[in-house]
């Protein structure tokens, strides 16, 4: 079904960003990344009160590859 799209304003897109409007046949990532961060790292807002008494980030990854993008060209 065709999409009817109004006004769209794009300020910025990163190198590995995906932007689509309407019908899409295929979206495939060209790169992947894994981010490790501690408790409360991505919190945003006004007047945050974060209490992490004991926090540790487990970065052990026994399988090494989580999602492959080998065939995405």
mmCIF file as Biopython writes it, N, C-alpha, C and O atoms, coordinates in Angstrom:
data_model
#
loop_
_atom_site.group_PDB
_atom_site.id
_atom_site.type_symbol
_atom_site.label_atom_id
_atom_site.label_alt_id
_atom_site.label_comp_id
_atom_site.label_asym_id
_atom_site.label_entity_id
_atom_site.label_seq_id
_atom_site.pdbx_PDB_ins_code
_atom_site.Cartn_x
_atom_site.Cartn_y
_atom_site.Cartn_z
_atom_site.occupancy
_atom_site.B_iso_or_equiv
_atom_site.auth_seq_id
_atom_site.auth_asym_id
_atom_site.pdbx_PDB_model_num
ATOM 1   N N  . UNK A ? 1  ? 0.841  -1.165  0.000  1.0 0.0 1  A 1 
ATOM 2   C CA . UNK A ? 1  ? 0.000  0.000   0.000  1.0 0.0 1  A 1 
ATOM 3   C C  . UNK A ? 1  ? 0.896  1.241   0.000  1.0 0.0 1  A 1 
ATOM 4   O O  . UNK A ? 1  ? 1.792  1.351   0.837  1.0 0.0 1  A 1 
ATOM 5   N N  . UNK A ? 2  ? 0.672  2.155   -0.905 1.0 0.0 2  A 1 
ATOM 6   C CA . UNK A ? 2  ? 1.482  3.369   -0.952 1.0 0.0 2  A 1 
ATOM 7   C C  . UNK A ? 2  ? 1.285  4.231   0.286  1.0 0.0 2  A 1 
ATOM 8   O O  . UNK A ? 2  ? 0.209  4.259   0.884  1.0 0.0 2  A 1 
ATOM 9   N N  . UNK A ? 3  ? 2.335  4.924   0.651  1.0 0.0 3  A 1 
ATOM 10  C CA . UNK A ? 3  ? 2.288  5.794   1.814  1.0 0.0 3  A 1 
ATOM 11  C C  . UNK A ? 3  ? 2.100  7.236   1.372  1.0 0.0 3  A 1 
ATOM 12  O O  . UNK A ? 3  ? 2.631  7.662   0.346  1.0 0.0 3  A 1 
ATOM 13  N N  . UNK A ? 4  ? 1.339  7.978   2.161  1.0 0.0 4  A 1 
ATOM 14  C CA . UNK A ? 4  ? 1.188  9.410   1.937  1.0 0.0 4  A 1 
ATOM 15  C C  . UNK A ? 4  ? 1.980  10.102  3.034  1.0 0.0 4  A 1 
ATOM 16  O O  . UNK A ? 4  ? 1.683  9.948   4.219  1.0 0.0 4  A 1 
ATOM 17  N N  . UNK A ? 5  ? 2.981  10.859  2.633  1.0 0.0 5  A 1 
ATOM 18  C CA . UNK A ? 5  ? 3.898  11.462  3.589  1.0 0.0 5  A 1 
ATOM 19  C C  . UNK A ? 5  ? 3.782  12.970  3.506  1.0 0.0 5  A 1 
ATOM 20  O O  . UNK A ? 5  ? 3.735  13.547  2.420  1.0 0.0 5  A 1 
ATOM 21  N N  . UNK A ? 6  ? 3.737  13.599  4.665  1.0 0.0 6  A 1 
ATOM 22  C CA . UNK A ? 6  ? 3.710  15.058  4.717  1.0 0.0 6  A 1 
ATOM 23  C C  . UNK A ? 6  ? 5.121  15.604  4.742  1.0 0.0 6  A 1 
ATOM 24  O O  . UNK A ? 6  ? 6.016  15.070  4.087  1.0 0.0 6  A 1 
ATOM 25  N N  . UNK A ? 7  ? 5.313  16.653  5.486  1.0 0.0 7  A 1 
ATOM 26  C CA . UNK A ? 7  ? 6.613  17.319  5.573  1.0 0.0 7  A 1 
ATOM 27  C C  . UNK A ? 7  ? 7.552  16.501  6.450  1.0 0.0 7  A 1 
ATOM 28  O O  . UNK A ? 7  ? 7.152  16.028  7.514  1.0 0.0 7  A 1 
ATOM 29  N N  . UNK A ? 8  ? 8.790  16.331  6.015  1.0 0.0 8  A 1 
ATOM 30  C CA . UNK A ? 8  ? 9.810  15.650  6.803  1.0 0.0 8  A 1 
ATOM 31  C C  . UNK A ? 8  ? 11.055 16.535  6.820  1.0 0.0 8  A 1 
ATOM 32  O O  . UNK A ? 8  ? 11.528 16.966  5.769  1.0 0.0 8  A 1 
ATOM 33  N N  . UNK A ? 9  ? 11.579 16.803  8.002  1.0 0.0 9  A 1 
ATOM 34  C CA . UNK A ? 9  ? 12.785 17.611  8.128  1.0 0.0 9  A 1 
ATOM 35  C C  . UNK A ? 9  ? 13.869 16.751  8.750  1.0 0.0 9  A 1 
ATOM 36  O O  . UNK A ? 9  ? 13.708 16.265  9.870  1.0 0.0 9  A 1 
ATOM 37  N N  . UNK A ? 10 ? 14.967 16.559  8.043  1.0 0.0 10 A 1 
ATOM 38  C CA . UNK A ? 10 ? 16.101 15.785  8.528  1.0 0.0 10 A 1 
ATOM 39  C C  . UNK A ? 10 ? 17.225 16.764  8.812  1.0 0.0 10 A 1 
ATOM 40  O O  . UNK A ? 10 ? 17.707 17.448  7.909  1.0 0.0 10 A 1 
ATOM 41  N N  . UNK A ? 11 ? 17.639 16.829  10.065 1.0 0.0 11 A 1 
ATOM 42  C CA . UNK A ? 11 ? 18.710 17.746  10.438 1.0 0.0 11 A 1 
ATOM 43  C C  . UNK A ? 11 ? 20.068 17.140  10.123 1.0 0.0 11 A 1 
ATOM 44  O O  . UNK A ? 11 ? 20.917 17.785  9.509  1.0 0.0 11 A 1 
ATOM 45  N N  . UNK A ? 12 ? 20.271 15.890  10.548 1.0 0.0 12 A 1 
ATOM 46  C CA . UNK A ? 12 ? 21.562 15.248  10.301 1.0 0.0 12 A 1 
ATOM 47  C C  . UNK A ? 12 ? 21.383 13.737  10.300 1.0 0.0 12 A 1 
ATOM 48  O O  . UNK A ? 12 ? 20.486 13.208  10.957 1.0 0.0 12 A 1 
ATOM 49  N N  . UNK A ? 13 ? 22.230 13.057  9.566  1.0 0.0 13 A 1 
ATOM 50  C CA . UNK A ? 13 ? 22.280 11.592  9.544  1.0 0.0 13 A 1 
ATOM 51  C C  . UNK A ? 13 ? 23.734 11.176  9.695  1.0 0.0 13 A 1 
ATOM 52  O O  . UNK A ? 13 ? 24.630 11.766  9.091  1.0 0.0 13 A 1 
ATOM 53  N N  . UNK A ? 14 ? 23.954 10.157  10.507 1.0 0.0 14 A 1 
ATOM 54  C CA . UNK A ? 14 ? 25.306 9.638   10.680 1.0 0.0 14 A 1 
ATOM 55  C C  . UNK A ? 14 ? 25.699 8.729   9.532  1.0 0.0 14 A 1 
ATOM 56  O O  . UNK A ? 14 ? 24.895 8.466   8.637  1.0 0.0 14 A 1 
ATOM 57  N N  . UNK A ? 15 ? 26.929 8.249   9.556  1.0 0.0 15 A 1 
ATOM 58  C CA . UNK A ? 15 ? 27.425 7.381   8.484  1.0 0.0 15 A 1 
ATOM 59  C C  . UNK A ? 15 ? 26.655 6.084   8.363  1.0 0.0 15 A 1 
ATOM 60  O O  . UNK A ? 15 ? 26.441 5.598   7.252  1.0 0.0 15 A 1 
ATOM 61  N N  . UNK A ? 16 ? 26.235 5.512   9.480  1.0 0.0 16 A 1 
ATOM 62  C CA . UNK A ? 16 ? 25.536 4.231   9.427  1.0 0.0 16 A 1 
ATOM 63  C C  . UNK A ? 16 ? 24.057 4.381   9.767  1.0 0.0 16 A 1 
ATOM 64  O O  . UNK A ? 16 ? 23.443 3.443   10.276 1.0 0.0 16 A 1 
ATOM 65  N N  . UNK A ? 17 ? 23.482 5.541   9.493  1.0 0.0 17 A 1 
ATOM 66  C CA . UNK A ? 17 ? 22.076 5.791   9.797  1.0 0.0 17 A 1 
ATOM 67  C C  . UNK A ? 17 ? 21.175 5.222   8.711  1.0 0.0 17 A 1 
ATOM 68  O O  . UNK A ? 17 ? 21.600 4.994   7.579  1.0 0.0 17 A 1 
ATOM 69  N N  . UNK A ? 18 ? 19.932 5.001   9.082  1.0 0.0 18 A 1 
ATOM 70  C CA . UNK A ? 18 ? 18.921 4.551   8.140  1.0 0.0 18 A 1 
ATOM 71  C C  . UNK A ? 18 ? 17.748 5.515   8.199  1.0 0.0 18 A 1 
ATOM 72  O O  . UNK A ? 18 ? 17.207 5.775   9.274  1.0 0.0 18 A 1 
ATOM 73  N N  . UNK A ? 19 ? 17.359 6.037   7.065  1.0 0.0 19 A 1 
ATOM 74  C CA . UNK A ? 19 ? 16.222 6.955   6.987  1.0 0.0 19 A 1 
ATOM 75  C C  . UNK A ? 19 ? 15.349 6.501   5.836  1.0 0.0 19 A 1 
ATOM 76  O O  . UNK A ? 19 ? 15.815 6.424   4.700  1.0 0.0 19 A 1 
ATOM 77  N N  . UNK A ? 20 ? 14.112 6.203   6.106  1.0 0.0 20 A 1 
ATOM 78  C CA . UNK A ? 20 ? 13.203 5.835   5.028  1.0 0.0 20 A 1 
ATOM 79  C C  . UNK A ? 20 ? 11.841 6.420   5.300  1.0 0.0 20 A 1 
ATOM 80  O O  . UNK A ? 20 ? 11.430 6.574   6.450  1.0 0.0 20 A 1 
ATOM 81  N N  . UNK A ? 21 ? 11.144 6.747   4.225  1.0 0.0 21 A 1 
ATOM 82  C CA . UNK A ? 21 ? 9.771  7.230   4.297  1.0 0.0 21 A 1 
ATOM 83  C C  . UNK A ? 21 ? 8.969  6.415   3.304  1.0 0.0 21 A 1 
ATOM 84  O O  . UNK A ? 21 ? 9.358  6.268   2.145  1.0 0.0 21 A 1 
ATOM 85  N N  . UNK A ? 22 ? 7.848  5.888   3.765  1.0 0.0 22 A 1 
ATOM 86  C CA . UNK A ? 22 ? 6.967  5.166   2.859  1.0 0.0 22 A 1 
ATOM 87  C C  . UNK A ? 22 ? 7.324  3.702   2.762  1.0 0.0 22 A 1 
ATOM 88  O O  . UNK A ? 22 ? 7.852  3.111   3.704  1.0 0.0 22 A 1 
ATOM 89  N N  . UNK A ? 23 ? 7.031  3.127   1.617  1.0 0.0 23 A 1 
ATOM 90  C CA . UNK A ? 23 ? 7.236  1.698   1.399  1.0 0.0 23 A 1 
ATOM 91  C C  . UNK A ? 23 ? 8.719  1.403   1.239  1.0 0.0 23 A 1 
ATOM 92  O O  . UNK A ? 23 ? 9.449  2.147   0.585  1.0 0.0 23 A 1 
ATOM 93  N N  . UNK A ? 24 ? 9.149  0.306   1.848  1.0 0.0 24 A 1 
ATOM 94  C CA . UNK A ? 24 ? 10.552 -0.083  1.799  1.0 0.0 24 A 1 
ATOM 95  C C  . UNK A ? 24 ? 10.640 -1.551  1.411  1.0 0.0 24 A 1 
ATOM 96  O O  . UNK A ? 24 ? 9.956  -2.393  1.993  1.0 0.0 24 A 1 
ATOM 97  N N  . UNK A ? 25 ? 11.475 -1.855  0.436  1.0 0.0 25 A 1 
ATOM 98  C CA . UNK A ? 25 ? 11.680 -3.241  0.032  1.0 0.0 25 A 1 
ATOM 99  C C  . UNK A ? 25 ? 12.662 -3.939  0.953  1.0 0.0 25 A 1 
ATOM 100 O O  . UNK A ? 25 ? 12.394 -5.045  1.422  1.0 0.0 25 A 1 
ATOM 101 N N  . UNK A ? 26 ? 13.793 -3.308  1.218  1.0 0.0 26 A 1 
ATOM 102 C CA . UNK A ? 26 ? 14.833 -3.959  2.002  1.0 0.0 26 A 1 
ATOM 103 C C  . UNK A ? 26 ? 15.695 -2.917  2.692  1.0 0.0 26 A 1 
ATOM 104 O O  . UNK A ? 26 ? 16.128 -1.949  2.067  1.0 0.0 26 A 1 
ATOM 105 N N  . UNK A ? 27 ? 15.948 -3.118  4.003  1.0 0.0 27 A 1 
ATOM 106 C CA . UNK A ? 27 ? 16.879 -2.276  4.750  1.0 0.0 27 A 1 
ATOM 107 C C  . UNK A ? 27 ? 17.913 -3.203  5.368  1.0 0.0 27 A 1 
ATOM 108 O O  . UNK A ? 27 ? 17.573 -4.101  6.138  1.0 0.0 27 A 1 
ATOM 109 N N  . UNK A ? 28 ? 19.176 -2.980  5.027  1.0 0.0 28 A 1 
ATOM 110 C CA . UNK A ? 28 ? 20.242 -3.848  5.524  1.0 0.0 28 A 1 
ATOM 111 C C  . UNK A ? 28 ? 21.364 -3.004  6.098  1.0 0.0 28 A 1 
ATOM 112 O O  . UNK A ? 28 ? 21.775 -2.023  5.480  1.0 0.0 28 A 1 
ATOM 113 N N  . UNK A ? 29 ? 21.871 -3.373  7.285  1.0 0.0 29 A 1 
ATOM 114 C CA . UNK A ? 29 ? 22.991 -2.619  7.856  1.0 0.0 29 A 1 
ATOM 115 C C  . UNK A ? 29 ? 24.307 -2.960  7.161  1.0 0.0 29 A 1 
ATOM 116 O O  . UNK A ? 29 ? 24.546 -4.108  6.787  1.0 0.0 29 A 1 
ATOM 117 N N  . UNK A ? 30 ? 25.155 -1.946  6.993  1.0 0.0 30 A 1 
ATOM 118 C CA . UNK A ? 30 ? 26.484 -2.165  6.428  1.0 0.0 30 A 1 
ATOM 119 C C  . UNK A ? 30 ? 27.534 -2.284  7.512  1.0 0.0 30 A 1 
ATOM 120 O O  . UNK A ? 30 ? 28.655 -2.711  7.238  1.0 0.0 30 A 1 
ATOM 121 N N  . UNK A ? 31 ? 27.199 -1.919  8.729  1.0 0.0 31 A 1 
ATOM 122 C CA . UNK A ? 31 ? 28.145 -2.036  9.832  1.0 0.0 31 A 1 
ATOM 123 C C  . UNK A ? 31 ? 27.380 -2.350  11.114 1.0 0.0 31 A 1 
ATOM 124 O O  . UNK A ? 31 ? 26.200 -2.029  11.251 1.0 0.0 31 A 1 
ATOM 125 N N  . UNK A ? 32 ? 28.071 -2.974  12.032 1.0 0.0 32 A 1 
ATOM 126 C CA . UNK A ? 32 ? 27.491 -3.288  13.326 1.0 0.0 32 A 1 
ATOM 127 C C  . UNK A ? 32 ? 28.454 -2.835  14.417 1.0 0.0 32 A 1 
ATOM 128 O O  . UNK A ? 32 ? 29.653 -2.682  14.181 1.0 0.0 32 A 1 
ATOM 129 N N  . UNK A ? 33 ? 27.918 -2.627  15.601 1.0 0.0 33 A 1 
ATOM 130 C CA . UNK A ? 33 ? 28.747 -2.203  16.729 1.0 0.0 33 A 1 
ATOM 131 C C  . UNK A ? 33 ? 28.141 -2.734  18.013 1.0 0.0 33 A 1 
ATOM 132 O O  . UNK A ? 33 ? 26.934 -2.965  18.091 1.0 0.0 33 A 1 
ATOM 133 N N  . UNK A ? 34 ? 28.964 -2.922  18.996 1.0 0.0 34 A 1 
ATOM 134 C CA . UNK A ? 34 ? 28.510 -3.355  20.312 1.0 0.0 34 A 1 
ATOM 135 C C  . UNK A ? 34 ? 28.968 -2.321  21.324 1.0 0.0 34 A 1 
ATOM 136 O O  . UNK A ? 34 ? 30.132 -1.921  21.330 1.0 0.0 34 A 1 
ATOM 137 N N  . UNK A ? 35 ? 28.060 -1.894  22.171 1.0 0.0 35 A 1 
ATOM 138 C CA . UNK A ? 35 ? 28.364 -0.864  23.154 1.0 0.0 35 A 1 
ATOM 139 C C  . UNK A ? 35 ? 28.224 -1.424  24.556 1.0 0.0 35 A 1 
ATOM 140 O O  . UNK A ? 35 ? 27.193 -2.001  24.904 1.0 0.0 35 A 1 
ATOM 141 N N  . UNK A ? 36 ? 29.242 -1.256  25.342 1.0 0.0 36 A 1 
ATOM 142 C CA . UNK A ? 36 ? 29.202 -1.632  26.754 1.0 0.0 36 A 1 
ATOM 143 C C  . UNK A ? 36 ? 29.160 -0.349  27.574 1.0 0.0 36 A 1 
ATOM 144 O O  . UNK A ? 36 ? 29.948 0.569   27.344 1.0 0.0 36 A 1 
ATOM 145 N N  . UNK A ? 37 ? 28.248 -0.291  28.521 1.0 0.0 37 A 1 
ATOM 146 C CA . UNK A ? 37 ? 28.196 0.881   29.392 1.0 0.0 37 A 1 
ATOM 147 C C  . UNK A ? 37 ? 27.618 0.472   30.736 1.0 0.0 37 A 1 
ATOM 148 O O  . UNK A ? 37 ? 26.885 -0.512  30.838 1.0 0.0 37 A 1 
ATOM 149 N N  . UNK A ? 38 ? 27.945 1.218   31.737 1.0 0.0 38 A 1 
ATOM 150 C CA . UNK A ? 38 ? 27.501 0.917   33.092 1.0 0.0 38 A 1 
ATOM 151 C C  . UNK A ? 38 ? 26.079 1.362   33.352 1.0 0.0 38 A 1 
ATOM 152 O O  . UNK A ? 38 ? 25.433 1.955   32.489 1.0 0.0 38 A 1 
ATOM 153 N N  . UNK A ? 39 ? 25.601 1.073   34.538 1.0 0.0 39 A 1 
ATOM 154 C CA . UNK A ? 39 ? 24.240 1.415   34.924 1.0 0.0 39 A 1 
ATOM 155 C C  . UNK A ? 39 ? 24.049 2.923   34.917 1.0 0.0 39 A 1 
ATOM 156 O O  . UNK A ? 39 ? 24.871 3.660   35.462 1.0 0.0 39 A 1 
ATOM 157 N N  . UNK A ? 40 ? 22.971 3.380   34.303 1.0 0.0 40 A 1 
ATOM 158 C CA . UNK A ? 40 ? 22.664 4.799   34.263 1.0 0.0 40 A 1 
ATOM 159 C C  . UNK A ? 40 ? 23.442 5.596   33.242 1.0 0.0 40 A 1 
ATOM 160 O O  . UNK A ? 40 ? 23.393 6.825   33.278 1.0 0.0 40 A 1 
ATOM 161 N N  . UNK A ? 41 ? 24.160 4.956   32.331 1.0 0.0 41 A 1 
ATOM 162 C CA . UNK A ? 41 ? 25.006 5.681   31.382 1.0 0.0 41 A 1 
ATOM 163 C C  . UNK A ? 41 ? 24.214 6.460   30.344 1.0 0.0 41 A 1 
ATOM 164 O O  . UNK A ? 41 ? 24.638 7.548   29.953 1.0 0.0 41 A 1 
ATOM 165 N N  . UNK A ? 42 ? 23.094 5.952   29.891 1.0 0.0 42 A 1 
ATOM 166 C CA . UNK A ? 42 ? 22.339 6.602   28.824 1.0 0.0 42 A 1 
ATOM 167 C C  . UNK A ? 42 ? 21.124 7.358   29.341 1.0 0.0 42 A 1 
ATOM 168 O O  . UNK A ? 42 ? 20.225 7.672   28.560 1.0 0.0 42 A 1 
ATOM 169 N N  . UNK A ? 43 ? 21.073 7.653   30.608 1.0 0.0 43 A 1 
ATOM 170 C CA . UNK A ? 43 ? 19.960 8.420   31.159 1.0 0.0 43 A 1 
ATOM 171 C C  . UNK A ? 43 ? 20.070 9.877   30.718 1.0 0.0 43 A 1 
ATOM 172 O O  . UNK A ? 43 ? 21.148 10.471  30.763 1.0 0.0 43 A 1 
ATOM 173 N N  . UNK A ? 44 ? 18.946 10.443  30.293 1.0 0.0 44 A 1 
ATOM 174 C CA . UNK A ? 44 ? 18.910 11.848  29.925 1.0 0.0 44 A 1 
ATOM 175 C C  . UNK A ? 44 ? 17.701 12.497  30.580 1.0 0.0 44 A 1 
ATOM 176 O O  . UNK A ? 44 ? 16.723 11.819  30.893 1.0 0.0 44 A 1 
ATOM 177 N N  . UNK A ? 45 ? 17.761 13.771  30.783 1.0 0.0 45 A 1 
ATOM 178 C CA . UNK A ? 45 ? 16.631 14.482  31.354 1.0 0.0 45 A 1 
ATOM 179 C C  . UNK A ? 45 ? 17.082 15.492  32.379 1.0 0.0 45 A 1 
ATOM 180 O O  . UNK A ? 45 ? 18.273 15.639  32.655 1.0 0.0 45 A 1 
ATOM 181 N N  . UNK A ? 46 ? 16.117 16.180  32.935 1.0 0.0 46 A 1 
ATOM 182 C CA . UNK A ? 46 ? 16.379 17.195  33.949 1.0 0.0 46 A 1 
ATOM 183 C C  . UNK A ? 46 ? 16.213 16.599  35.334 1.0 0.0 46 A 1 
ATOM 184 O O  . UNK A ? 46 ? 15.315 15.788  35.563 1.0 0.0 46 A 1 
ATOM 185 N N  . UNK A ? 47 ? 17.062 16.993  36.242 1.0 0.0 47 A 1 
ATOM 186 C CA . UNK A ? 47 ? 16.988 16.630  37.652 1.0 0.0 47 A 1 
ATOM 187 C C  . UNK A ? 47 ? 16.968 15.115  37.880 1.0 0.0 47 A 1 
ATOM 188 O O  . UNK A ? 47 ? 16.100 14.600  38.584 1.0 0.0 47 A 1 
ATOM 189 N N  . UNK A ? 48 ? 17.919 14.414  37.285 1.0 0.0 48 A 1 
ATOM 190 C CA . UNK A ? 48 ? 18.022 12.972  37.494 1.0 0.0 48 A 1 
ATOM 191 C C  . UNK A ? 48 ? 18.641 12.678  38.854 1.0 0.0 48 A 1 
ATOM 192 O O  . UNK A ? 48 ? 19.587 13.343  39.277 1.0 0.0 48 A 1 
ATOM 193 N N  . UNK A ? 49 ? 18.110 11.701  39.514 1.0 0.0 49 A 1 
ATOM 194 C CA . UNK A ? 49 ? 18.677 11.232  40.781 1.0 0.0 49 A 1 
ATOM 195 C C  . UNK A ? 49 ? 18.975 9.753   40.614 1.0 0.0 49 A 1 
ATOM 196 O O  . UNK A ? 49 ? 18.079 8.918   40.735 1.0 0.0 49 A 1 
ATOM 197 N N  . UNK A ? 50 ? 20.225 9.426   40.338 1.0 0.0 50 A 1 
ATOM 198 C CA . UNK A ? 50 ? 20.617 8.043   40.060 1.0 0.0 50 A 1 
ATOM 199 C C  . UNK A ? 50 ? 21.453 7.534   41.212 1.0 0.0 50 A 1 
ATOM 200 O O  . UNK A ? 50 ? 22.426 8.171   41.616 1.0 0.0 50 A 1 
ATOM 201 N N  . UNK A ? 51 ? 21.075 6.396   41.733 1.0 0.0 51 A 1 
ATOM 202 C CA . UNK A ? 51 ? 21.818 5.804   42.848 1.0 0.0 51 A 1 
ATOM 203 C C  . UNK A ? 51 ? 22.207 4.367   42.483 1.0 0.0 51 A 1 
ATOM 204 O O  . UNK A ? 51 ? 21.400 3.444   42.590 1.0 0.0 51 A 1 
ATOM 205 N N  . UNK A ? 52 ? 23.424 4.206   42.062 1.0 0.0 52 A 1 
ATOM 206 C CA . UNK A ? 52 ? 23.962 2.885   41.744 1.0 0.0 52 A 1 
ATOM 207 C C  . UNK A ? 52 ? 25.052 2.587   42.764 1.0 0.0 52 A 1 
ATOM 208 O O  . UNK A ? 52 ? 26.205 2.982   42.589 1.0 0.0 52 A 1 
ATOM 209 N N  . UNK A ? 53 ? 24.688 1.904   43.806 1.0 0.0 53 A 1 
ATOM 210 C CA . UNK A ? 53 ? 25.624 1.659   44.897 1.0 0.0 53 A 1 
ATOM 211 C C  . UNK A ? 53 ? 26.779 0.772   44.431 1.0 0.0 53 A 1 
ATOM 212 O O  . UNK A ? 53 ? 27.943 1.142   44.584 1.0 0.0 53 A 1 
ATOM 213 N N  . UNK A ? 54 ? 26.471 -0.370  43.877 1.0 0.0 54 A 1 
ATOM 214 C CA . UNK A ? 54 ? 27.487 -1.286  43.363 1.0 0.0 54 A 1 
ATOM 215 C C  . UNK A ? 54 ? 27.105 -1.614  41.932 1.0 0.0 54 A 1 
ATOM 216 O O  . UNK A ? 54 ? 26.042 -2.181  41.684 1.0 0.0 54 A 1 
ATOM 217 N N  . UNK A ? 55 ? 27.961 -1.262  40.994 1.0 0.0 55 A 1 
ATOM 218 C CA . UNK A ? 55 ? 27.647 -1.475  39.585 1.0 0.0 55 A 1 
ATOM 219 C C  . UNK A ? 55 ? 28.883 -1.989  38.861 1.0 0.0 55 A 1 
ATOM 220 O O  . UNK A ? 55 ? 29.988 -1.488  39.070 1.0 0.0 55 A 1 
ATOM 221 N N  . UNK A ? 56 ? 28.693 -2.974  38.024 1.0 0.0 56 A 1 
ATOM 222 C CA . UNK A ? 56 ? 29.778 -3.457  37.171 1.0 0.0 56 A 1 
ATOM 223 C C  . UNK A ? 56 ? 29.188 -3.843  35.818 1.0 0.0 56 A 1 
ATOM 224 O O  . UNK A ? 56 ? 28.051 -4.308  35.737 1.0 0.0 56 A 1 
ATOM 225 N N  . UNK A ? 57 ? 29.958 -3.650  34.775 1.0 0.0 57 A 1 
ATOM 226 C CA . UNK A ? 57 ? 29.516 -3.968  33.429 1.0 0.0 57 A 1 
ATOM 227 C C  . UNK A ? 57 ? 30.241 -5.219  32.956 1.0 0.0 57 A 1 
ATOM 228 O O  . UNK A ? 57 ? 31.471 -5.262  32.924 1.0 0.0 57 A 1 
ATOM 229 N N  . UNK A ? 58 ? 29.476 -6.228  32.593 1.0 0.0 58 A 1 
ATOM 230 C CA . UNK A ? 58 ? 30.041 -7.487  32.117 1.0 0.0 58 A 1 
ATOM 231 C C  . UNK A ? 58 ? 30.343 -7.364  30.633 1.0 0.0 58 A 1 
ATOM 232 O O  . UNK A ? 58 ? 29.420 -7.253  29.826 1.0 0.0 58 A 1 
ATOM 233 N N  . UNK A ? 59 ? 31.609 -7.382  30.258 1.0 0.0 59 A 1 
ATOM 234 C CA . UNK A ? 59 ? 31.992 -7.279  28.852 1.0 0.0 59 A 1 
ATOM 235 C C  . UNK A ? 59 ? 32.459 -8.621  28.285 1.0 0.0 59 A 1 
ATOM 236 O O  . UNK A ? 59 ? 32.988 -8.668  27.175 1.0 0.0 59 A 1 
ATOM 237 N N  . UNK A ? 60 ? 32.273 -9.686  29.015 1.0 0.0 60 A 1 
ATOM 238 C CA . UNK A ? 60 ? 32.668 -11.014 28.529 1.0 0.0 60 A 1 
ATOM 239 C C  . UNK A ? 60 ? 31.688 -11.466 27.460 1.0 0.0 60 A 1 
ATOM 240 O O  . UNK A ? 60 ? 30.483 -11.508 27.707 1.0 0.0 60 A 1 
ATOM 241 N N  . UNK A ? 61 ? 32.182 -11.805 26.281 1.0 0.0 61 A 1 
ATOM 242 C CA . UNK A ? 61 ? 31.343 -12.227 25.160 1.0 0.0 61 A 1 
ATOM 243 C C  . UNK A ? 61 ? 31.918 -13.507 24.565 1.0 0.0 61 A 1 
ATOM 244 O O  . UNK A ? 61 ? 32.804 -13.439 23.713 1.0 0.0 61 A 1 
ATOM 245 N N  . UNK A ? 62 ? 31.435 -14.671 24.993 1.0 0.0 62 A 1 
ATOM 246 C CA . UNK A ? 62 ? 32.026 -15.928 24.536 1.0 0.0 62 A 1 
ATOM 247 C C  . UNK A ? 62 ? 31.760 -16.247 23.064 1.0 0.0 62 A 1 
ATOM 248 O O  . UNK A ? 62 ? 32.571 -16.932 22.441 1.0 0.0 62 A 1 
ATOM 249 N N  . UNK A ? 63 ? 30.649 -15.772 22.488 1.0 0.0 63 A 1 
ATOM 250 C CA . UNK A ? 63 ? 30.346 -16.134 21.105 1.0 0.0 63 A 1 
ATOM 251 C C  . UNK A ? 63 ? 30.951 -15.174 20.083 1.0 0.0 63 A 1 
ATOM 252 O O  . UNK A ? 63 ? 30.830 -15.438 18.887 1.0 0.0 63 A 1 
ATOM 253 N N  . UNK A ? 64 ? 31.579 -14.103 20.472 1.0 0.0 64 A 1 
ATOM 254 C CA . UNK A ? 64 ? 32.323 -13.135 19.667 1.0 0.0 64 A 1 
ATOM 255 C C  . UNK A ? 64 ? 31.434 -12.397 18.655 1.0 0.0 64 A 1 
ATOM 256 O O  . UNK A ? 64 ? 31.424 -11.166 18.658 1.0 0.0 64 A 1 
ATOM 257 N N  . UNK A ? 65 ? 30.698 -13.089 17.801 1.0 0.0 65 A 1 
ATOM 258 C CA . UNK A ? 65 ? 29.880 -12.443 16.776 1.0 0.0 65 A 1 
ATOM 259 C C  . UNK A ? 65 ? 28.408 -12.600 17.154 1.0 0.0 65 A 1 
ATOM 260 O O  . UNK A ? 65 ? 27.919 -13.718 17.315 1.0 0.0 65 A 1 
ATOM 261 N N  . UNK A ? 66 ? 27.710 -11.480 17.293 1.0 0.0 66 A 1 
ATOM 262 C CA . UNK A ? 66 ? 26.295 -11.529 17.637 1.0 0.0 66 A 1 
ATOM 263 C C  . UNK A ? 66 ? 25.404 -11.441 16.407 1.0 0.0 66 A 1 
ATOM 264 O O  . UNK A ? 66 ? 24.439 -12.197 16.291 1.0 0.0 66 A 1 
ATOM 265 N N  . UNK A ? 67 ? 25.703 -10.549 15.505 1.0 0.0 67 A 1 
ATOM 266 C CA . UNK A ? 67 ? 24.918 -10.397 14.277 1.0 0.0 67 A 1 
ATOM 267 C C  . UNK A ? 67 ? 25.875 -10.102 13.144 1.0 0.0 67 A 1 
ATOM 268 O O  . UNK A ? 67 ? 26.646 -9.145  13.201 1.0 0.0 67 A 1 
ATOM 269 N N  . UNK A ? 68 ? 25.822 -10.912 12.136 1.0 0.0 68 A 1 
ATOM 270 C CA . UNK A ? 68 ? 26.734 -10.741 10.995 1.0 0.0 68 A 1 
ATOM 271 C C  . UNK A ? 68 ? 26.086 -9.852  9.939  1.0 0.0 68 A 1 
ATOM 272 O O  . UNK A ? 68 ? 24.867 -9.879  9.767  1.0 0.0 68 A 1 
ATOM 273 N N  . UNK A ? 69 ? 26.880 -9.081  9.245  1.0 0.0 69 A 1 
ATOM 274 C CA . UNK A ? 69 ? 26.399 -8.319  8.095  1.0 0.0 69 A 1 
ATOM 275 C C  . UNK A ? 69 ? 27.206 -8.711  6.861  1.0 0.0 69 A 1 
ATOM 276 O O  . UNK A ? 69 ? 27.451 -7.883  5.983  1.0 0.0 69 A 1 
ATOM 277 N N  . UNK A ? 70 ? 27.609 -9.945  6.800  1.0 0.0 70 A 1 
ATOM 278 C CA . UNK A ? 70 ? 28.492 -10.460 5.743  1.0 0.0 70 A 1 
ATOM 279 C C  . UNK A ? 70 ? 27.903 -10.303 4.348  1.0 0.0 70 A 1 
ATOM 280 O O  . UNK A ? 70 ? 28.620 -9.903  3.431  1.0 0.0 70 A 1 
ATOM 281 N N  . UNK A ? 71 ? 26.625 -10.602 4.158  1.0 0.0 71 A 1 
ATOM 282 C CA . UNK A ? 71 ? 26.021 -10.579 2.828  1.0 0.0 71 A 1 
ATOM 283 C C  . UNK A ? 71 ? 25.325 -9.257  2.495  1.0 0.0 71 A 1 
ATOM 284 O O  . UNK A ? 71 ? 24.685 -9.158  1.448  1.0 0.0 71 A 1 
ATOM 285 N N  . UNK A ? 72 ? 25.429 -8.262  3.337  1.0 0.0 72 A 1 
ATOM 286 C CA . UNK A ? 72 ? 24.786 -6.971  3.070  1.0 0.0 72 A 1 
ATOM 287 C C  . UNK A ? 72 ? 25.712 -6.092  2.245  1.0 0.0 72 A 1 
ATOM 288 O O  . UNK A ? 72 ? 26.667 -5.519  2.768  1.0 0.0 72 A 1 
ATOM 289 N N  . UNK A ? 73 ? 25.431 -5.994  0.984  1.0 0.0 73 A 1 
ATOM 290 C CA . UNK A ? 73 ? 26.287 -5.219  0.073  1.0 0.0 73 A 1 
ATOM 291 C C  . UNK A ? 73 ? 25.466 -4.228  -0.695 1.0 0.0 73 A 1 
ATOM 292 O O  . UNK A ? 73 ? 26.004 -3.482  -1.512 1.0 0.0 73 A 1 
#
